[in-house]
Amino acid sequence: MQGGFEAAGDLATGGLIGRALEPEAGEASAHGAHAHGNCLNCGTPLTGDYCHACGQAAHVHKTLWSIVHDVLHGVFHFEGKIYRTIPMLFYKPGSLTRRYIAGERVRFVSPLALFLFSVFLMVATFETIGGPFGTPGKDDSFINLNTTELKAAIDKNQALDAKLSPQLAALEAERSAIKAKGGSTGTIDDRVKKLRDELDSVREDLKGARAAKDMIDGKSSPSDEFGKQNFNIHTGSATLDNKIKKASKSPELFLYKVQSSAYKFSWALVPISLPFIWLLFFWHRSVGPYDHAIFAIYSLSAMTLGAVGLSVLRAIGLPAGVIATLFVFGPPLHMYKQLRGAYGVGRFGAAWRTFVLLLSAVIAGALFFLIVLSLAS
């Protein structure tokens, strides 16, 4: 239940932030009857539904319901023009990018507002129904385990341990006797090694089954078992080693911090991506940093909303193979279409740039992940 409230809070925050960036730009007014007198904000005489000097609406709500209305309007009616923007974002991303850069601002949601809303929507979706391939940090096979099955596995491995331990002890005693007489132990050494490996495997399975049963029974948590391990980490960086060890002691807390930092600083993906996009067109003087920024933000919005869509499809039962296919081939196809439409390049030019952009996305993602790790630790 708590996760549901947090998800709703994230969605509301995203809608309101996006709404704040574009407060009713280009929308029809419902307050024409109140267009008289002076503007309550700057005092300019009103001649229409909005003040022509500062842009404030002629009518200002002063009721408690108006606060609720603003929240609901921000979440569920985040720009009527979003219904024009979203379809174009997926079917004609290049045209959307080019038209926005050319100056068609009122018809479409601005890239930044859309990106912020899509990030919060993705977080809310992941917290509610999980991601495209399940909820991060949850092992579905573990959740579905049955305590009866685990008890049977424990009994089976205990029986094998009780059977193999005496056999190993007898073989080791026999080997010691042969050594004392000066004889060769080559054959028996192989038997001892084989039996010891088998016994070690049985004991490892027994340990895992017991730990799983304890977690299901509520006697321990995955982080408890993880934290009991002794890690000898040597990456060459003492700072990084300490962060990894700290994360290993409480992986659940660490993953929560990573998720929190990831969506709070998701905007950092834009400046990280810009140099890579610039390299694809640095000899084209007709496009500049602003064009690349709009391209990057709309592209990131599409990928984020695509992840939301795949999560919903997984939740309603779409086969994992279909989701994986869309996940692998969807982003390259979208990049190709957006590059062709936004920059007016040919098929070959869009194809090689798509390939380079995919590699750049991997590098940018790795850099972003390192930034998130440093902020979460």
Sequence and secondary structure as in RCSB ss.txt:
>XXXX:A:sequence
MQGGFEAAGDLATGGLIGRALEPEAGEASAHGAHAHGNCLNCGTPLTGDYCHACGQAAHVHKTLWSIVHDVLHGV
FHFEGKIYRTIPMLFYKPGSLTRRYIAGERVRFVSPLALFLFSVFLMVATFETIGGPFGTPGKDDSFINLNTTEL
KAAIDKNQALDAKLSPQLAALEAERSAIKAKGGSTGTIDDRVKKLRDELDSVREDLKGARAAKDMIDGKSSPSDE
FGKQNFNIHTGSATLDNKIKKASKSPELFLYKVQSSAYKFSWALVPISLPFIWLLFFWHRSVGPYDHAIFAIYSL
SAMTLGAVGLSVLRAIGLPAGVIATLFVFGPPLHMYKQLRGAYGVGRFGAAWRTFVLLLSAVIAGALFFLIVLSL
AS
>XXXX:A:secstr
 HHHHHHHHHHHHHHHHHHHHSSSTT   S GGG  SB TTT  B  SSB TTT  BSS   SHHHHHHHHHHHH
H S TTHHHHHHHHHHSHHHHHHHHHHT  SSS  HHHHHHHHHHHHHHHHHHH BTTB TT  HHHHT  HHHH
HHHHHHHHHHHHHHHHHHHHHHHHHHHHHHTT   HHHHHHHHHHHHHHHHHHHHHHHHHHHHHHHTTS  HHHH
HHTS      S HHHHHHHHHHHH HHHHHHHHHHHHHHTGGGHHHHHHHHHHHHHTT TT  HHHHHHHHHHHH
HHHHHHHHHHHHHHHTT  HHHHHHHHHHHHHHHHHHHHHHHH   HHHHHHHHHHHHHHHHHHHHHHHHHHHHH
H 
